[in-house]
Amino acid sequence: MAEGFRPSGVLRFGVFVHGVNPDVVWRSPEAGSQVAFETYRRVAQTAERGGFAYFFLAEGLRLRENNGEIFELDVAGRPDAQSLLAALAAEFSRIGLVATQSATYNDAVDLARRLQSLDLVSGGRAGWNVVTTIDPWIGENFKRGGYLPFRDRYVNAADVLAAARASWRGLPTTITSDYHRVSHAPGLPRSPQGEPVVFQAGVSPQGRDFAARHAEVIFLPYSRLEDAVEFRADIVERTVAAGREPNAVAIMPAAEFVLAPTAAEAEEKERELRRLQVGPEQAIAFLEAYWGRDLSDLDPEGPLPDFDPVIDRTDGSRGERFQFADAKKVADRLRAEAKSHGWSIRDTAIAKLTARPRAFVGGFDEVADRLAEYADKGAVDGFTVTPYLIPGGIDDVVDELVPRLKERGVYPEAYEGDTLRANLGLGPAPGAGEAE
């Protein structure tokens, strides 16, 4: 680890409410509606009761499709993230409110103003997860289309972020680049935390460099201890090289928690959960994305098809996980793995779609001990909990895990302040505290 890095020894939690993916069991009788405000209010209420630093919303700019039709097996439509968060700002006084917003398909000045408005009405609790959308399929929903080359995604994001931060800090700004002609005079005062906290989730070399230069919190898929330690060391090195302090960026990986009184009970609970997450229809749809044709005549509990895909490459209609893959190579790899493990179609889909690599599965005390090791090693600053059931999926974390982490001295006893920055242990934004 780079010289000067100081582990805090404390873990903080946030909660991430998914957009579209197979992790959430929306068909459960205990699941709420993805378009009902009460669903999100309940999650935020439980999270604030547990001292979570933030409530974090994913965003989807186009509905997923399968074989050219709307994919109804995941979330098919959800209210705008900033609208939901503004409503939650009036309901809760401590928990942070983080919106995923694309730097590609939003106007820089308009986005900055909306995020600053959320920061103001919430009393300094807003955050922005900067995403660098490049999918031309999503771009068809916008007047500019899929206009951004892959190589320029972070160049564009840096321009948008620069314009936003200038606006938040009350600085007139002009940006002229390949994708922007911005001349803007800001018109809003600063919030108590100065400006929204910037989150970022890229794990590619370019994404890591962007985070090291610009981000304050990194949201990523690495939850295993050895991966987290390695990632931390790399980010600290990049952050210092970018001229920032070693502790400037907090690392809050995504993590699924499957908890029970004992390890055996938790393992049984996980087995049941995986089959709820990937039912027969989801399993068939998983293969259809690669085979490019209707496979509804296949038995989900039977073997993978021995015939080849009818497409050369996958498109973006089922989301990032399925984008631009060589369909024949993927099909061959899946068939080889299924044969090696004795997997059915459904077994294969479960293995590929569910959250095992970032899941903490175990008894309450066992998982608390594991997390304490993360805090001791300074591997992360906390976790972004990704519940498999909404709204009740964080109840065990709040009621059983949080008290045990407090007993071990690795979780805050109470909120540390009134702003998102304070409750993440971040330093002040430049000029913070100068709200008019």
C-alpha positions, 0 to 999 in steps of 0.5 A: 500500500502506498505510503500515507494510506491510513485504514479507518478501521470502520465499515459503512453501508449503503444500499443499492436498489437495482435497475434490471438484472436477475438478482432481485426476485421481483416475482416473490409475494414479498416483493414490492412494485418497482413503480410504487413509491412505498417500495423505495420509501420502505427500503430507505426507512430500514436503511436509515434505521441501520445507519446506512450512509446512502440509498443508491438508485440504478438507472435504465435509459431503455427497457431491456428486450429479448427476441425483439420484445420487452423483457418482462422477467426483469424490471420493465420500467421504473420512475426517474431516479432523481424524481424518486430521490427528491421525494425521499429527501422530504421523508428522511433527514440523514441518509444520502441520496445517490443517483446513477446518471449517464454522462453521455445522454444528459446535457452537462448544465441541465444535469448539474442543475438537477443534481445541485437542486437535489443537494440543496433540497436534501440539505447536502445529501446528494451523490452522483454515480457517473456512468459512461454509457456507450451502447448505441442501442440505448442511444437510439432513445436520444436525438444524438443516437449512439454517437460516442466512440468507446475510446472517448467515453471517459474523455466525455465524462471528464468534460461533463464532470468539469462543467458540473463542478464549475457550476456547483462551485459558482464558477462561470465556465466555458468548455469547447471539445469534440462533444461539448460547446458549453458556456454557463453562468451558474445560478444556485447557492451551495449546499451544506456539503458544498456539492454532490459526492461523486461516485464511479464504478469503472474497473477497466484501466481507464475507469480506474484512472478516471476514479483516481483523478475525479471520484470520491467513492468507487462502487465496484464488483470486487467483494472477495478480500484478496481482490479488494486488497489488490484493488485498494493498492492499485487505486491508492497508487493511481490516486497519489499519482494523480496528485491527490491524498492516499485516502481521497477515494472511498471504496464501497464494493457491491455485496449481496448478503445471505444471512441466517443464524447458522452457516448451514441454514444460510447455505440452504437459504442461498440454494433456494434463493438462486433458483428463485432468482433464475426460474425456468423462463429466465434460464431459457431467456438467458440462452436466447440472448446468445442463440438469437432465436426462440428456445421455448421448446427446450426443457430448462432442466435438460441439456443445452442445445446441440445446434449453433446460434443463428447470430454472429454477435449479440446486440445490446438489447439485453443490457451490458452483460450480453453485449457484443459477444461472439455468439458461437464462442459463448455457446461453445464455452457454455456447452463445455462448462455444462458438460464438465459440471453436469449442468442443465440449462437452468443450472448453467444460467444460475451459475452465470447470472447470480451473485456468488462472486460478491455474496457473503453467505453465512451465519450472522456472527461468521459474516460479522467476523469476516467483515471485521477482517476487511476493516482491519486490513483497510481493504474497503471503506464499507459495502454497498448492499445489493438486496435480493428482495425489495423492500425487505432484503436488508432487514437481516443486515440491519437487525442482525449484522449491524449490531454485531459489527458495532459490538466488534467496533467496526461500524459507526454507533450513529450518524456522524453528521447531517451530510452525505460527506460527513457520513462517509468520512470524506473531507469537505468539498472545495469551498464547502460550508459557504452555502448562501 
